[in-house]
Amino acid sequence: MDPATAALFAALAAAPDSLVLGRELERIRCCIADRAVPGVSALETGQLASQLYDAFLVRAAELARAGPPQLPESAGSYCLAVLGSQGRREQFLATDQDNALILAEGAGGEAFAALAARLERLLAEAGMPPCPKGIMAANPVWRRSLADWFAAVDAAAARPDEEAVLFISLLADLRPVWGQASLAAALSEHMRRRARESSLLTRGLAREALRFGPPTLIFGHLPSGLFGLGHGPLDLKAAAVYPLVLGVKALALEAGVAAPDTLGRLAGLVAAGHMEPELAKALQDGLARVQSLRLSAQAEAWSRGQTADNRLVPARLSAQALADLDAALRAAGRLAEILKHHFSLHCLT
């Protein structure tokens, strides 16, 4: 670790309040944006960014625990976990709060409700906005005892509708960052077991992956380039990231692979004999290329004081960037065909 990054971790651990945390968050974003250059791996940048965001969240949680009111020692054991791209270690500059609390049996519900509310407020004050979908420990749906989490997973497996599939998809990315990690491990193990027992959950997740992907117009013009898109923006997350991430997640859940991140899932699928190394490498390469494009687009927007998002205009890309986009879209298309065949999605109504 270079001295500047080490100093940033130290500053995060010592931040006394949300104001200072906010300044450190800007330093995190500067660190991430500075890595949006040729030759620097976007996948490694995502892993570093997630480590920094973890440290940011942990310090905010420590401040929230200190109150007022202070979380009493008698409140019981707990685990704060992250979800989504942060859970998968695939986070860049477009961030919001995605977290959950897992409580041990007998833990004080009211005390942790207050803790979660303070955490949400502290994070917002420091510049990390609440999740617009309410996927935060401040929401009782994402703050439960371990037994209640098990019951929610069982209910999703018993009735694997669209809502249940999305719930399991989020839990599949769950990764502990603060507190008793064994609580998160128990929840993840239970979720994976129930997902393997309910084939409709994994098939539903595979079908969810197919809801995304590039517009038909892109596939129709891939051989001759992407300029047929004109000057309109393309959402990279919807066009390539989601199809790759969700598709690999569906295959990993079916195989019982425990990793919460896409690279770990690909490695786990290969190790278990469920995916050929060549395919795993092609999918990883496609993900790396689209993530590099996302990072560059977000860094450029952030440098201009604009909101960092996942959109770019293909007609403005360089020849190399167009080739990277082409490769990422082809990888997503290849995986989509595999998912259709493997999960017999034409038979799923």
Sequence and secondary structure as in RCSB ss.txt:
>XXXX:A:sequence
MDPATAALFAALAAAPDSLVLGRELERIRCCIADRAVPGVSALETGQLASQLYDAFLVRAAELARAGPPQLPESA
GSYCLAVLGSQGRREQFLATDQDNALILAEGAGGEAFAALAARLERLLAEAGMPPCPKGIMAANPVWRRSLADWF
AAVDAAAARPDEEAVLFISLLADLRPVWGQASLAAALSEHMRRRARESSLLTRGLAREALRFGPPTLIFGHLPSG
LFGLGHGPLDLKAAAVYPLVLGVKALALEAGVAAPDTLGRLAGLVAAGHMEPELAKALQDGLARVQSLRLSAQAE
AWSRGQTADNRLVPARLSAQALADLDAALRAAGRLAEILKHHFSLHCLT
>XXXX:A:secstr
  HHHHHHHHHHHH  SHHHHHHHHHHHHHHHHHT STTS HHHHHHHHHHHHHHHHHHHHHHHHH SS   GGG
  EEEEE HHHHTT   S     EEEEE TT  HHHHHHHHHHHHHHHHHTT    TT  STTSGGGEEEHHHHH
HHHHHHHHS  HHHHHHHHHHHT EEEEE HHHHHHHHHHHHHHHHH HHHHHHHHHHHHT S  HHHHHHGGG 
SGGGTT  EEHIIIIIHHHHHHHHHHHHHHT   SSHHHHHHHHHHTTSS HHHHHHHHHHHHHHHHHHHHHHHH
HHHTT    SEE GGGS HHHHHHHHHHHHHHHHHHHHHHHHTTGGG  
